[in-house]
Amino acid sequence: MAFMEKPAAGKVLLDDTVPLTAAIEASQSLQSHTEYIIRVQRGISVENSWQIIRRYSDFDLLNNSLQIAGLSLPLPPKKLIGNMDREFIAERQKGLQNYLNVITTNHILSNCELVKKFLDPNNYSANYTEIALQHVSMFFRSEPKWEVVEPLKDIGWRIRKKYFLMKIKNQPKERLVLSWADLGPDKYLSDKDFQCLIKLLPSCSHPYIYRVTFATANESSALLIRMFNEKGTLKDLIYKAKPKDPFLKKYCNPKKIQGLELQQIKTYGRQILEVLKFLHDKGFPYGHLHASNVMLDGDTCRLLDLENSLLGLPSFYRSYFSQFRKINTLESVDVHCFGHLLYEMTYGRPPDSVPVDSFPPAPSMAVVAVLESTLSCEACKNGMPTVSRLLQMPLFSDVLLTNSEKPQFKIPTKLKEALKIAKECIEKRLIEEQKQIHQHRRLRRAQSHHGSEEERKRRKILARKKSKRSAVENSEEHSAKYSNSNNSGSGASSPLTSPSSPTPPSTAEHAPF
């Protein structure tokens, strides 16, 4: 059986980068323990929510699993005696809510499989390592020269992408890495075009793209093989991490935070911008730039994972740029993500939040100028510069590139057109998501303003003014009626008339103030 045939991968095309939020709604005490009823929501839509029930022991188990990250997480301590007291349960519920807030707002933890399974067991019940092994096993039946050395467990952040250390049977000392990935929510290529483009990737030759040794795909996933690099990625260099270690261990809590030297920042930045410009000029959508997708080969940066956009996988930084409506093309996404990468190279860690209000001291003001153009409030509000514009900025314009390898990536016209349509569809989904987030934010601001103390005081003052005005008008109307009654009684008898119509209520009483 060939790799192209079966089995079907886990066909749940969720966007795993959409944030999950969790609120404990209630607790219920049973004979010997307490259960917490938690409302989990995906994204901004209240309709996209569900309830889960968790005990303290479930939280404890999750926390133990997350210890690999090296973080001090605020899980309330165990208590053996008095743990059924009402006051204690209320206090523990507050502590558990704080714990949920911490893990769902940490960018790396919130995207990890452990947290997703805890909060959304229905959508994350599949064993993706097993699914990947099934696909890899069938691939080996048709390609017997390859052999698995060991699985590289959790070295990446994606739940639906798995890695294996490989070797070629007749070259046992040479090590390669096989990656298998399921389809994502932005897969808009037809199955035929998708498979053709995946198989085209080994023909891509560029001094700043990491070479693909072998690539194949079926209608539900893709499998690629590259050379294993002992030095690891740019992120491994920044965090002084071992490439084979799990993602959480490598990057969640670095022991020493230190940025790169200015010359490294300039050279690596220029190389990355050059390859982004090459892909943009080719009409090849990327959208997946981050420090773990840049392989270090000596002093040369080489871009990884060109297949991600073909598979329709969401970007590592999607939850950031989906907040800003001006970052709405894959080119502008790449530039914004370059800002994140430059920040990490400069300061040895990611920014605390985006947009960035002020930047810490940097090795050069030229670095800050590029960061401001990609991560500042003004940049996120008004839009990103082009890659060409960044290349002209003082930080990169004087960098001399010595690599003479001629780039080659021939994409047939028919596939170029398919890529263009797929890119437009990816951008359309992003724009729609940004629009919904923008509307949700406006609604929340309006509700917050309506419920604010200042607004309540303003409404009370208006209500008092309205009440006083109504009282004055009623008093004047009453005086007028009394005066008319006295006048009619003092003169000669008037002829009999039909009863007068009732006086309509004063419109002034209902006039808005």
C-alpha positions as CSV (number, residue, x, y, z in Angstrom):
1,M,0.0,0.0,0.0
2,A,1.4,3.4,-1.0
3,F,1.5,6.5,1.2
4,M,-1.0,8.1,-1.2
5,E,-3.8,5.7,-0.4
6,K,-4.8,5.6,3.3
7,P,-5.5,6.2,6.2
8,A,-7.4,9.5,6.5
9,A,-5.9,11.8,9.1
10,G,-7.9,13.4,11.9
11,K,-10.2,15.5,9.7
12,V,-11.0,18.3,12.2
13,L,-9.9,21.4,10.4
14,L,-9.8,23.6,13.5
15,D,-7.7,26.6,13.8
16,D,-5.6,25.6,16.8
17,T,-4.3,29.1,17.3
18,V,-7.7,30.5,18.2
19,P,-7.5,31.3,22.0
20,L,-9.5,29.3,24.5
21,T,-10.7,31.1,27.6
22,A,-12.0,29.3,30.7
23,A,-14.3,30.6,33.5
24,I,-15.3,28.5,36.6
25,E,-19.1,28.9,36.8
26,A,-19.8,26.9,39.9
27,S,-18.6,24.1,42.1
28,Q,-20.4,21.1,43.5
29,S,-19.4,19.0,46.5
30,L,-19.8,15.2,46.3
31,Q,-19.0,12.7,49.0
32,S,-15.2,13.1,49.2
33,H,-14.3,15.7,46.6
34,T,-15.4,18.9,44.9
35,E,-16.1,19.2,41.1
36,Y,-15.7,22.5,39.3
37,I,-18.0,23.4,36.4
38,I,-16.0,25.3,33.8
39,R,-17.3,27.2,30.8
40,V,-14.7,27.1,28.0
41,Q,-15.0,29.4,24.9
42,R,-13.1,29.3,21.6
43,G,-12.5,32.8,20.3
44,I,-15.0,35.6,20.7
45,S,-18.3,33.8,20.0
46,V,-20.3,32.9,23.1
47,E,-22.1,30.3,20.9
48,N,-18.8,28.5,20.5
49,S,-18.6,27.4,24.1
50,W,-19.1,24.3,26.2
51,Q,-18.9,23.0,29.8
52,I,-16.4,20.7,31.3
53,I,-16.2,19.3,34.8
54,R,-12.8,19.0,36.5
55,R,-11.6,18.0,40.0
56,Y,-8.6,19.4,41.8
57,S,-6.8,16.2,41.0
58,D,-7.2,16.9,37.3
59,F,-5.6,20.4,37.7
60,D,-2.8,18.8,39.7
61,L,-2.2,16.2,37.0
62,L,-2.1,18.9,34.3
63,N,0.2,21.0,36.4
64,N,2.6,18.1,36.9
65,S,2.7,17.6,33.1
66,L,3.5,21.3,32.6
67,Q,6.5,21.2,35.0
68,I,8.7,20.5,31.9
69,A,8.2,24.2,31.0
70,G,10.2,25.2,34.1
71,L,7.6,27.8,35.1
72,S,6.3,28.5,38.6
73,L,2.5,28.2,37.9
74,P,0.1,29.4,40.6
75,L,-1.8,26.2,41.3
76,P,-3.4,26.4,44.8
77,P,-1.7,23.9,47.2
78,K,-3.3,20.6,48.3
79,K,-5.2,20.4,51.5
80,L,-6.1,17.0,53.1
81,I,-8.1,18.2,56.2
82,G,-11.0,20.7,55.9
83,N,-11.0,20.7,52.1
84,M,-14.9,20.4,52.0
85,D,-15.4,23.7,54.0
86,R,-17.5,26.2,52.0
87,E,-15.1,29.0,52.6
88,F,-12.1,26.9,51.6
89,I,-13.9,25.8,48.4
90,A,-14.7,29.4,47.5
91,E,-11.1,30.4,48.0
92,R,-9.7,27.4,46.1
93,Q,-12.1,28.3,43.2
94,K,-10.6,31.8,43.0
95,G,-7.1,30.2,43.0
96,L,-8.0,27.7,40.2
97,Q,-9.5,30.5,38.1
98,N,-6.3,32.5,38.4
99,Y,-4.4,29.3,37.4
100,L,-6.6,29.0,34.3
101,N,-6.1,32.7,33.4
102,V,-2.3,32.2,33.6
103,I,-2.1,29.1,31.3
104,T,-4.6,30.5,28.8
105,T,-2.8,33.8,28.4
106,N,0.7,32.3,28.1
107,H,1.3,32.2,24.3
108,I,3.3,28.9,24.4
109,L,1.3,27.1,27.1
110,S,-2.1,28.0,25.6
111,N,-1.1,26.4,22.3
112,C,0.3,23.1,23.7
113,E,-1.5,19.8,23.5
114,L,-1.7,19.3,27.3
115,V,-3.8,22.5,27.8
116,K,-5.9,21.9,24.7
117,K,-6.8,18.4,25.8
118,F,-7.6,19.6,29.3
119,L,-10.0,22.3,28.1
120,D,-11.4,20.8,24.9
121,P,-11.2,17.0,25.1
122,N,-13.8,16.5,22.3
123,N,-11.6,18.1,19.7
124,Y,-8.2,17.0,20.9
125,S,-8.8,13.3,21.7
126,A,-6.9,12.0,18.7
127,N,-3.4,10.5,19.2
128,Y,-1.5,12.4,16.5
129,T,1.7,10.5,17.1
130,E,-0.1,7.3,16.3
131,I,-1.7,8.8,13.2
132,A,1.7,10.1,12.0
133,L,3.3,6.7,12.6
134,Q,0.6,5.0,10.5
135,H,1.3,7.4,7.6
136,V,5.1,7.0,8.0
137,S,4.8,3.2,8.1
138,M,3.0,3.1,4.8
139,F,5.4,5.5,3.3
140,F,8.3,3.1,4.2
141,R,6.5,0.2,2.4
142,S,6.9,2.1,-0.9
143,E,10.3,3.7,0.0
144,P,12.2,1.0,1.9
145,K,15.6,2.8,1.9
146,W,14.6,5.0,4.8
147,E,14.5,3.9,8.5
148,V,13.2,5.6,11.7
149,V,15.9,6.1,14.4
150,E,13.6,7.6,17.0
151,P,10.6,9.9,17.4
152,L,11.5,13.5,18.2
153,K,8.8,14.0,20.8
154,D,7.1,17.4,21.0
155,I,10.1,19.3,19.5
156,G,7.6,21.6,17.7
157,W,4.7,23.6,19.0
158,R,2.0,22.2,16.5
159,I,-0.3,19.6,17.9
160,R,-0.9,18.1,14.4
161,K,2.7,18.0,13.2
162,K,5.1,15.2,14.3
163,Y,8.8,14.7,13.8
164,F,11.0,11.6,13.5
165,L,14.8,11.2,13.4
166,M,15.7,9.2,10.2
167,K,18.6,7.5,8.5
168,I,19.2,6.0,5.1
169,K,20.0,2.3,5.3
170,N,23.1,2.4,3.2
171,Q,24.3,5.6,4.9
172,P,23.7,4.8,8.6
173,K,25.7,7.7,10.0
174,E,23.8,10.4,8.2
175,R,20.8,11.8,10.2
176,L,17.7,13.3,8.7
177,V,14.4,14.6,10.1
178,L,11.0,13.5,8.8
179,S,8.0,15.8,9.5
180,W,4.4,14.7,9.0
181,A,1.5,17.2,9.2
182,D,-2.2,17.1,8.9
183,L,-4.3,19.7,6.9
184,G,-5.2,23.0,8.5
185,P,-8.2,25.3,8.1
186,D,-6.6,27.4,5.3
187,K,-6.1,24.6,2.9
188,Y,-7.8,26.0,-0.3
189,L,-5.7,24.2,-3.0
190,S,-7.4,21.3,-4.8
191,D,-6.0,17.9,-3.8
192,K,-4.2,17.6,-7.2
193,D,-2.6,21.1,-7.0
194,F,-1.7,20.5,-3.3
195,Q,0.1,17.3,-4.0
196,C,1.9,18.7,-7.1
197,L,3.2,21.7,-5.1
198,I,4.4,19.6,-2.2
199,K,6.4,17.4,-4.6
200,L,7.8,20.6,-6.2
201,L,9.5,21.7,-2.9
202,P,12.7,19.6,-3.3
203,S,13.4,21.5,-6.5
204,C,13.5,24.8,-4.7
205,S,17.1,26.0,-4.4
206,H,17.9,29.2,-2.6
207,P,20.9,30.2,-0.3
208,Y,18.5,31.1,2.5
209,I,16.0,28.2,2.2
210,Y,16.7,25.0,4.0
211,R,16.7,22.2,1.3
212,V,14.0,19.6,1.2
213,T,15.4,16.2,0.5
214,F,12.1,14.4,-0.2
215,A,8.4,15.4,-0.1
216,T,5.1,13.6,-0.8
217,A,1.5,14.1,0.1
218,N,-2.0,12.6,-0.1
219,E,-5.4,14.2,0.1
220,S,-5.2,14.6,3.9
221,S,-1.5,15.2,4.9
222,A,2.1,15.8,3.8
223,L,5.4,14.1,4.7
224,L,8.8,15.8,4.2
225,I,12.4,14.8,4.9
226,R,15.3,17.3,5.5
227,M,18.8,16.9,6.8
228,F,19.1,17.0,10.6
229,N,21.1,20.0,11.8
230,E,22.9,19.5,15.1
231,K,23.1,23.3,15.7
232,G,19.4,23.6,15.5
233,T,17.4,26.7,14.7
234,L,17.8,30.4,15.3
235,K,15.6,30.1,18.4
236,D,17.9,27.4,19.7
237,L,20.8,29.8,19.4
238,I,18.9,32.6,21.1
239,Y,17.7,30.4,24.0
240,K,20.8,28.2,24.1
241,A,18.6,25.2,23.8
242,K,19.2,21.6,22.6
243,P,17.3,21.0,19.3
244,K,16.0,17.6,20.4
245,D,14.4,18.8,23.6
246,P,10.6,19.4,23.8
247,F,9.3,22.8,22.8
248,L,8.0,23.7,26.3
249,K,11.4,22.8,27.9
250,K,13.4,24.8,25.3
251,Y,11.6,28.1,25.2
252,C,9.1,28.6,28.0
253,N,11.5,29.8,30.7
254,P,15.1,30.3,29.4
255,K,17.7,30.3,32.2
256,K,19.7,33.2,30.6
257,I,18.1,36.0,28.6
258,Q,20.6,37.5,26.2
259,G,20.2,38.9,22.7
260,L,22.5,38.4,19.8
261,E,25.4,40.6,18.8
262,L,24.6,43.6,16.5
263,Q,26.4,42.1,13.5
264,Q,24.5,38.8,13.9
265,I,21.2,40.7,14.0
266,K,22.1,42.7,10.9
267,T,23.3,39.7,8.9
268,Y,20.6,37.2,9.9
269,G,17.9,39.9,9.4
270,R,19.2,40.8,5.9
271,Q,19.3,37.1,4.9
272,I,15.7,36.5,6.1
273,L,14.4,39.6,4.4
274,E,16.1,38.5,1.1
275,V,14.3,35.1,1.1
276,L,11.0,36.7,2.0
277,K,11.3,39.1,-0.9
278,F,12.2,36.1,-3.2
279,L,9.0,34.2,-2.1
280,H,6.8,37.4,-2.4
281,D,8.2,38.0,-5.9
282,K,7.4,34.4,-6.8
283,G,3.8,34.7,-5.5
284,F,4.5,31.9,-3.0
285,P,2.5,32.5,0.2
286,Y,4.6,32.0,3.4
287,G,3.1,33.6,6.5
288,H,5.0,31.3,9.0
289,L,8.1,33.3,10.0
290,H,9.3,32.8,13.6
291,A,12.7,31.9,15.1
292,S,12.0,28.2,15.2
293,N,11.4,28.2,11.4
294,V,14.9,29.5,10.7
295,M,17.6,26.9,10.5
296,L,21.2,28.0,11.3
297,D,23.8,26.5,8.9
298,G,27.1,28.0,10.0
299,D,26.6,31.8,9.8
300,T,23.7,31.4,7.3
301,C,20.0,31.5,8.1
302,R,17.8,29.2,6.0
303,L,14.0,29.3,6.1
304,L,12.0,26.2,7.0
305,D,8.5,24.9,6.5
306,L,7.4,26.3,3.1
307,E,4.9,23.5,3.1
308,N,2.8,25.1,5.9
309,S,0.9,27.5,3.8
310,L,0.1,24.7,1.2
311,L,-1.2,22.6,4.1
312,G,-3.3,25.5,5.3
313,L,-1.8,25.6,8.7
314,P,-2.3,28.8,10.9
315,S,0.6,31.0,11.8
316,F,2.4,30.8,15.2
317,Y,1.6,34.6,15.7
318,R,-1.9,34.5,14.3
319,S,-3.5,35.5,17.7
320,Y,-1.4,38.7,17.6
321,F,-1.9,39.9,14.0
322,S,-5.6,38.9,13.9
323,Q,-6.1,41.9,16.3
324,F,-5.0,44.5,13.7
325,R,-7.1,45.1,10.6
326,K,-4.2,46.7,8.6
327,I,-2.2,43.4,8.8
328,N,-4.4,41.7,6.2
329,T,-2.1,40.3,3.5
330,L,0.4,37.5,3.8
331,E,3.2,39.9,2.9
332,S,2.2,42.2,5.8
333,V,1.9,39.2,8.0
334,D,5.5,38.2,7.1
335,V,6.7,41.7,7.9
336,H,4.9,41.8,11.3
337,C,6.3,38.4,12.2
338,F,9.8,39.6,11.2
339,G,9.3,42.3,13.8
340,H,8.7,39.6,16.5
341,L,11.8,37.7,15.3
342,L,13.9,40.8,15.3
343,Y,12.7,41.6,18.9
344,E,13.7,38.1,20.0
345,M,17.1,38.4,18.3
346,T,17.7,41.8,20.0
347,Y,16.5,41.1,23.5
348,G,16.7,37.3,23.8
349,R,13.0,37.0,24.6
350,P,9.6,37.7,22.9
351,P,7.8,41.0,23.6
352,D,5.5,40.9,26.7
353,S,2.6,42.2,24.6
354,V,1.9,43.6,21.1
355,P,1.8,46.5,20.1
356,V,4.9,47.5,22.0
357,D,4.6,51.0,23.6
358,S,8.3,51.5,24.3
359,F,11.4,49.5,23.4
360,P,14.2,48.7,25.9
361,P,17.7,50.0,25.0
362,A,19.0,48.2,21.9
363,P,22.6,47.8,20.5
364,S,21.7,50.4,17.9
365,M,18.9,52.9,17.2
366,A,18.7,51.4,13.8
367,V,17.3,48.3,15.4
368,V,14.7,50.3,17.3
369,A,13.7,52.0,14.0
370,V,12.8,48.7,12.4
371,L,11.0,47.4,15.5
372,E,9.0,50.6,15.6
373,S,8.0,50.2,12.0
374,T,6.7,46.6,12.7
375,L,5.5,46.3,16.3
376,S,4.6,49.8,17.6
377,C,1.0,51.0,18.1
378,E,1.3,53.3,15.1
379,A,2.6,50.5,12.8
380,C,-0.1,48.1,13.9
381,K,-2.8,50.7,13.4
382,N,-1.6,52.2,10.1
383,G,0.0,49.1,8.4
384,M,3.3,47.4,7.8
385,P,6.2,48.5,5.5
386,T,7.1,46.3,2.6
387,V,10.1,43.9,2.7
388,S,11.8,46.1,0.1
389,R,11.4,49.1,2.4
390,L,12.9,47.2,5.3
391,L,15.9,46.2,3.2
392,Q,16.5,49.9,2.5
393,M,16.6,50.9,6.2
394,P,20.1,51.6,7.7
395,L,20.1,48.4,9.8
396,F,20.3,46.2,6.7
397,S,21.2,48.4,3.7
398,D,25.0,48.1,4.3
399,V,25.1,44.3,4.9
400,L,27.2,42.5,2.3
401,L,26.0,39.1,1.4
402,T,28.7,36.7,0.1
403,N,26.6,33.7,-0.9
404,S,26.7,33.3,-4.7
405,E,24.2,30.4,-5.1
406,K,21.7,31.3,-7.7
407,P,18.1,30.9,-6.5
408,Q,15.9,28.5,-8.5
409,F,12.2,27.7,-7.9
410,K,10.2,27.1,-11.1
411,I,6.5,27.0,-10.5
412,P,4.3,26.2,-13.5
413,T,1.8,28.9,-14.6
414,K,-1.2,26.8,-13.7
415,L,0.1,26.2,-10.1
416,K,1.0,29.9,-9.8
417,E,-2.7,30.7,-10.5
418,A,-3.8,28.1,-8.0
419,L,-1.4,29.6,-5.4
420,K,-2.8,33.1,-6.1
421,I,-6.4,32.0,-5.5
422,A,-5.4,30.1,-2.3
423,K,-3.5,33.1,-1.0
424,E,-6.6,35.3,-1.6
425,C,-8.8,32.8,0.3
426,I,-6.3,32.7,3.2
427,E,-6.4,36.5,3.4
428,K,-10.2,36.6,3.1
429,R,-10.6,34.4,6.1
430,L,-8.1,36.5,8.1
431,I,-10.0,39.8,7.1
432,E,-13.3,38.3,8.2
433,E,-11.8,37.2,11.5
434,Q,-10.3,40.6,12.1
435,K,-13.7,42.2,11.3
436,Q,-15.4,40.1,13.9
437,I,-12.8,40.8,16.5
438,H,-13.0,44.5,15.8
439,Q,-16.8,44.5,16.2
440,H,-16.6,42.4,19.3
441,R,-14.1,44.9,20.8
442,R,-16.3,47.9,20.0
443,L,-19.3,46.2,21.6
444,R,-17.3,45.4,24.7
445,R,-16.1,49.0,24.9
446,A,-19.7,50.3,24.6
447,Q,-20.9,47.9,27.3
448,S,-18.0,48.8,29.5
449,H,-18.7,52.6,29.0
450,H,-22.4,52.1,29.7
451,G,-21.7,50.2,32.9
452,S,-19.0,52.6,34.2
453,E,-19.5,54.7,37.3
454,E,-19.0,57.9,35.4
455,E,-21.7,56.9,32.9
456,R,-24.1,55.9,35.6
457,K,-23.7,59.3,37.4
458,R,-24.3,61.1,34.0
459,R,-27.5,59.1,33.5
460,K,-28.7,59.9,37.0
461,I,-28.1,63.7,36.5
462,L,-30.0,63.5,33.2
463,A,-32.9,61.6,34.8
464,R,-33.1,64.3,37.6
465,K,-33.1,67.1,35.1
466,K,-35.8,65.4,33.1
467,S,-37.9,64.8,36.3
468,K,-37.6,68.5,37.4
469,R,-38.5,69.7,33.9
470,S,-41.6,67.5,33.8
471,A,-42.6,68.7,37.3
472,V,-42.3,72.4,36.2
473,E,-44.3,71.8,33.0
474,N,-47.0,69.9,34.9
475,S,-47.1,72.8,37.5
476,E,-47.5,75.4,34.7
477,E,-50.2,73.3,33.0
478,H,-52.1,73.0,36.2
479,S,-51.8,76.8,36.9
480,A,-53.1,77.6,33.4
481,K,-56.2,75.3,33.9
482,Y,-56.9,76.9,37.2
483,S,-56.7,80.4,35.7
484,N,-59.1,79.4,32.8
485,S,-61.6,78.0,35.3
486,N,-61.7,81.2,37.3
487,N,-62.1,83.4,34.2
488,S,-65.1,81.3,32.9
489,G,-66.9,81.6,36.2
490,S,-66.7,85.4,36.5
491,G,-68.5,86.5,33.3
492,A,-72.1,86.0,31.8
493,S,-73.5,82.6,31.1
494,S,-72.1,81.1,28.0
495,P,-74.3,79.2,25.5
496,L,-74.4,75.5,25.9
497,T,-71.6,73.7,23.9
498,S,-70.6,70.1,23.4
499,P,-68.0,68.8,25.9
500,S,-64.5,69.8,24.9
501,S,-61.9,67.2,23.8
502,P,-59.4,66.2,26.4
503,T,-56.1,68.2,26.2
504,P,-53.4,66.2,24.6
505,P,-50.3,65.5,26.8
506,S,-47.5,68.0,26.3
507,T,-44.9,66.8,23.9
508,A,-42.3,68.6,25.9
509,E,-42.7,65.9,28.6
510,H,-41.3,63.2,26.1
511,A,-38.7,65.3,24.4
512,P,-35.2,63.9,24.6
513,F,-32.7,65.9,26.6
